Amino acid sequence: MLFNRKTRNTKLELEKNKEKLSSQKEENIHQQSIIESQKLSVKRSNEILTQSIKYAQHIQRAALSNIEEVKKLFPDSFLCYMPKDVVSGDFYYVTQIGDFNVFVIADCTGHGVPGGFLSIFGISAIKEILNRPNNNFMPGKILDSMREFIKESLSNNGEENFSTVDGMDMSVCAYNPKTHELRFAGAYLSAYIWSNGEIIRLKGDRMPVGRHVRETSDFNTQIVTLNNNDMLYMMTDGIQGQMGGLSGTKFMTKRLLQFLSENAILKCEEQKNNFEKIMKDWMFNTIQFDDMTLVGIRIN
């Protein structure tokens, strides 16, 4: 009897364990099903987000001046436009106003999607401002107007409480090909002229287009006369701030100016290729830290 009782208890224990294992198996299957469902949901969300960002890129690229427009106004030139992400916080725009061919570049706060939103807003704003009647085109006045536009547009219901970092750095160059006169204004961005082997800096004002603690009344317009074969360079500061993959240091303005000095004599397309190569070599297995834009214009 004792043997039969033990056998019966063993069988009951085995049955309980079998039921427990079966229940655990069902639970595991259920949990696995939930995980797979969540993975599919996340995948789908990522696909929708990626499609949205790519469409934002399409909108942004459509708002920028195309290369044909650039070459029409600045035939002997190059443009390196290197976004960090799918959409960029940098933007550029070219147009003709009277006797002047105008080139604008800007570096908005942030990069990626936030910078992309602000850049599209900036492109729309600069187009609207440049289309206003203007009998005496002065880049400094354009920056003044952009600053007021940004401050008013980013204020909350008229209250001046948006962040002082909301805005953009910008430079505006207006060149008259008949007289070789160049008019320049910069908001935290400078332009550089290579002439007869020397680099001349056109220093921008140390305030952005937007609200700033060191804001002064007006942006300054500088006027210079260029010579045949001079090179005019405009750039955003993502270039100087890029970390090197081997050196662990920033590219810096000094290295950029050395590159410009050594390459200015070359054809514009060669300069563009050399710049893209040196930046690729400089980054070497490290990420791109910021959007980068470099413009070079040969004076003929």
C-alpha positions in Angstrom: 0.0 0.0 0.0 2.8 2.4 0.9 4.4 1.7 -2.5 1.1 2.4 -4.3 0.6 5.6 -2.4 4.2 6.8 -3.3 3.6 5.9 -6.9 0.3 7.8 -7.0 1.9 10.9 -5.3 4.7 10.8 -7.8 2.3 10.6 -10.7 0.3 13.5 -9.2 3.5 15.6 -8.8 4.5 14.8 -12.4 1.1 15.8 -13.6 1.3 19.1 -11.7 4.8 19.8 -13.1 3.6 18.9 -16.6 0.7 21.4 -16.2 3.0 24.0 -14.8 5.4 23.6 -17.7 2.6 23.7 -20.2 1.3 26.9 -18.6 4.8 28.4 -18.6 5.2 27.4 -22.3 1.8 29.1 -23.1 2.9 32.2 -21.2 6.2 32.3 -23.0 4.5 32.0 -26.3 2.1 34.8 -25.3 5.0 37.0 -24.2 6.9 36.2 -27.4 3.8 37.2 -29.4 3.6 40.5 -27.5 7.4 41.2 -28.1 7.0 40.5 -31.9 4.0 42.7 -32.0 5.9 45.5 -30.2 8.9 45.0 -32.6 6.6 45.3 -35.6 5.0 48.4 -34.1 8.4 50.1 -33.4 9.6 49.1 -36.9 6.5 50.6 -38.5 6.8 53.8 -36.4 10.5 54.1 -37.4 9.5 53.7 -41.1 6.9 56.4 -40.8 9.3 58.7 -39.0 12.0 58.0 -41.6 9.6 58.7 -44.4 8.5 62.0 -42.7 12.1 63.1 -42.3 13.0 62.2 -45.9 10.0 64.2 -47.1 11.2 67.1 -44.9 14.5 66.8 -46.7 12.7 67.0 -50.0 10.9 70.2 -48.9 14.1 71.7 -47.6 16.1 70.9 -50.8 13.3 72.3 -52.9 13.5 75.6 -50.9 17.2 75.9 -51.4 18.7 77.5 -54.6 19.6 74.7 -57.0 23.1 74.5 -58.5 21.9 75.9 -61.9 20.7 79.1 -60.1 24.1 79.3 -58.3 26.1 78.8 -61.5 23.9 81.4 -63.4 24.8 84.2 -61.0 28.3 82.9 -60.0 29.6 80.9 -63.0 33.0 80.2 -61.6 32.2 78.9 -58.2 31.8 75.8 -56.0 29.5 74.9 -53.2 30.1 72.2 -50.6 26.8 71.6 -48.7 27.3 68.8 -46.2 24.4 68.2 -43.8 25.2 66.2 -40.6 21.8 64.5 -40.8 19.0 63.9 -43.4 17.8 67.5 -42.9 20.2 70.4 -42.2 20.4 73.4 -40.0 22.5 75.1 -42.7 20.9 76.8 -45.7 22.0 79.0 -48.6 20.2 81.1 -51.1 21.2 83.1 -54.2 19.3 85.8 -56.1 19.8 89.0 -58.2 18.8 92.4 -56.9 19.5 95.3 -59.3 23.1 95.2 -60.3 24.1 92.8 -57.4 24.3 89.1 -57.3 23.5 88.0 -53.8 24.7 84.9 -51.9 23.4 84.1 -48.5 24.5 81.3 -46.2 23.2 80.6 -42.7 23.7 78.3 -39.7 20.6 77.8 -37.6 20.5 76.8 -34.0 20.9 73.1 -33.7 21.0 70.5 -36.5 18.8 67.5 -37.6 15.1 68.0 -37.4 15.0 71.1 -35.1 17.7 72.8 -37.2 15.8 71.7 -40.3 12.6 73.4 -39.2 14.4 76.6 -38.4 16.2 76.6 -41.7 13.1 76.2 -43.7 11.6 79.1 -41.7 14.8 81.1 -42.4 14.8 80.4 -46.1 11.2 81.6 -46.3 12.0 84.7 -44.3 15.1 85.7 -46.3 13.2 85.3 -49.6 10.4 87.5 -48.4 12.9 90.2 -47.2 15.0 90.1 -50.3 11.9 90.6 -52.5 11.0 93.9 -50.8 11.7 97.0 -52.9 15.2 98.1 -52.3 16.9 101.0 -54.1 20.2 100.8 -52.2 21.0 97.2 -51.3 22.9 96.9 -48.1 23.6 93.5 -46.5 23.6 94.9 -43.0 20.0 96.2 -43.5 19.0 92.7 -44.6 20.4 91.2 -41.4 18.6 93.9 -39.4 15.3 93.0 -41.1 16.0 89.3 -40.6 16.6 89.8 -36.9 13.4 91.7 -36.4 11.5 89.1 -38.4 12.9 86.2 -36.3 12.3 88.0 -33.0 8.7 88.8 -33.9 7.9 85.4 -35.3 9.4 83.4 -32.5 7.8 85.4 -29.7 4.9 83.8 -28.0 1.7 85.8 -28.7 3.8 89.0 -28.8 5.6 88.2 -25.5 9.4 88.4 -25.7 10.1 85.2 -23.9 11.7 82.8 -26.4 15.2 81.5 -25.8 18.2 83.7 -26.7 19.7 80.7 -28.5 16.8 80.6 -31.0 18.1 82.1 -34.2 20.9 81.8 -36.7 24.3 82.9 -37.8 24.3 84.4 -41.3 26.4 86.1 -43.9 25.2 88.1 -46.9 27.5 88.9 -49.8 26.3 91.2 -52.6 28.6 91.4 -55.6 28.4 93.8 -58.6 30.2 92.1 -61.5 30.2 95.4 -63.5 32.2 97.3 -60.9 33.7 94.4 -58.9 32.2 96.0 -55.7 31.5 93.6 -52.9 29.1 94.4 -50.0 29.2 92.1 -47.0 27.6 91.8 -43.6 27.8 88.9 -41.2 26.1 87.8 -38.0 28.7 85.7 -36.2 30.0 84.6 -39.6 33.0 86.0 -41.5 33.9 85.9 -45.2 37.4 85.7 -46.6 39.1 87.1 -49.7 42.1 85.5 -51.2 44.0 88.1 -53.3 47.6 87.9 -54.6 48.5 85.1 -52.2 47.1 86.8 -49.1 43.9 86.1 -47.1 41.8 89.0 -46.0 39.1 88.6 -43.4 35.8 90.4 -43.6 34.8 90.1 -40.0 31.1 89.7 -39.1 29.4 91.3 -36.1 29.5 89.3 -32.9 25.8 88.8 -32.6 23.4 86.4 -34.3 20.2 86.9 -36.2 17.9 86.7 -33.2 17.7 87.9 -29.7 21.1 88.3 -28.0 22.5 89.8 -24.8 25.1 91.7 -26.8 22.7 93.0 -29.4 23.5 96.4 -30.9 21.4 98.6 -33.0 22.5 97.7 -36.5 24.6 95.2 -38.4 27.6 96.7 -40.2 28.0 96.6 -44.0 31.5 96.4 -45.3 32.3 97.5 -48.9 35.4 96.5 -50.7 36.6 96.3 -54.4 37.7 92.9 -55.7 40.2 92.2 -58.4 40.3 89.7 -61.2 41.3 86.2 -60.1 40.4 86.9 -56.4 38.6 84.2 -54.5 35.7 85.0 -52.2 34.9 82.3 -49.5 31.9 82.0 -47.2 31.4 79.2 -44.7 29.6 78.1 -41.6 31.4 77.2 -38.4 30.7 73.4 -38.5 33.9 73.1 -40.5 36.2 74.7 -37.9 34.4 72.7 -35.1 34.8 69.3 -36.7 36.8 66.9 -34.5 39.6 64.9 -36.2 39.3 61.1 -35.9 43.1 60.7 -35.4 44.1 63.9 -33.7 41.1 64.4 -31.4 41.3 68.1 -32.0 39.1 70.5 -33.9 39.8 71.5 -37.5 40.0 75.2 -36.5 40.0 78.4 -38.5 43.8 78.4 -38.9 43.8 75.0 -40.7 40.9 76.1 -42.9 42.7 79.3 -43.9 45.8 77.3 -44.7 43.8 75.0 -46.9 42.2 78.0 -48.7 45.6 79.6 -49.2 47.1 76.5 -50.7 44.1 75.8 -53.0 42.9 79.2 -54.1 44.9 79.2 -57.3 43.2 75.9 -58.4 40.0 75.7 -60.5 36.9 75.8 -58.4 35.9 72.2 -59.0 39.4 71.0 -57.9 39.0 73.1 -54.7 35.7 71.5 -54.0 37.1 68.0 -54.5 40.1 68.7 -52.4 38.0 70.1 -49.6 35.7 67.1 -49.5 38.7 64.8 -49.4 40.5 66.6 -46.7 37.4 66.7 -44.5 36.8 62.9 -45.1 40.4 62.2 -44.2 40.2 64.5 -41.1 37.1 62.9 -39.7 38.5 59.3 -40.2 36.1 57.0 -38.5 34.5 59.7 -36.3 31.1 61.2 -36.7 30.3 64.5 -38.3 29.6 66.9 -35.5 27.6 69.6 -37.3 26.3 70.7 -40.7 29.1 72.2 -42.9 28.8 74.6 -45.8 31.7 76.1 -47.8 31.2 78.5 -50.8 34.0 79.6 -53.1 33.6 82.3 -55.8 36.2 83.2 -58.4 36.2 86.9 -59.5 36.5 87.3 -63.3 
